[in-house]
Structure formats: structure tokens, C-alpha cells
Amino acid sequence: MGIEFYSSVAGINAFFRKMDVTANNVANINTDNYKRRVAHISQDKNGLPETKITIDKTPGVENPRKPGEPEGPPREMSNVNYADEVVNMIEAKTGVKANVRALQFARETFDSLLDIFV
């Protein structure tokens, strides 16, 4: 099994991590003061994908207090935009599919080589 197997599996893991971050953002879309996480996929020093997660510090919209609520510091809604998260989920899904297909192709190629030499 060569580098093509390892790099495809690493790519699948990176995009699954992006999916996890996106799902977490959607789950917290109505949580006051929640700051959205952003998954950045890049190459490490060996050329393999790695995922770095950062916090988007953009402020959310101020959440007005309801009548009768006690006074306190201003509340802020989350800064998660559902449309952006849908785009991120589609991107992650496509990345997983592409890496699964690359893994399947590598396996088929490996099986063909075995048939030739065995």
C-alpha cells in the first residue's frame, strides 16, 4: 500500500473534520455569544492535508432583552450564517467523495498489478 492510500485517507479525515466543525456551528446557531469555528484545510510539510480550526471573532447581532428580563451586559447572538455553513457542508461532502473515489481507484490499480504479477 503506497502513499496514494495514505493521502486519500488523510484527505477523508480532513474533510470529515471540516464536516464536524460545520455541524457544530449549525447546532449552536441559536446559542447566544457563540463564535463560529472555521476549518482551514492546507498541506503539511509532507504534502498531506491537515485541518486547522480557528474561531471567527466577528461580532454577532445584538440580541435585545425581552420585557421583564433582568438587566445585565448586552447579549449577542451567534455569528453563524446558515447559508455559509451549507456551502461548507457541500464542500466537505464533495471533498470526502473525491478522496473516496481516489482511494477506490488506487485499490483497483493495486489489484490490477497483483493480477499481472501473481
C-alpha angles and dihedrals in degrees: 000000000000141000091282089069094047095046092049092050090047089051092050090050092049093052092045088054089052088051091052092052091048093048090050090052092051091047090055098042092114096040113113115240093008113149117210120244120225123206114211116194115203139149123274123217090279094053094253123130119261130181123223120189122210133177118243104225094192107133119249125226115285111260109220118226119249119239111276095023115130118257119257143127115328115274122228127205119229118278093228116129110202093208091055090049092052089053090049091050092050090048091050092047091051091048092052091048092050093050093046089052091049089050091050091049092050090050092049090050091048091049091050091052090050090052090053096048101035 
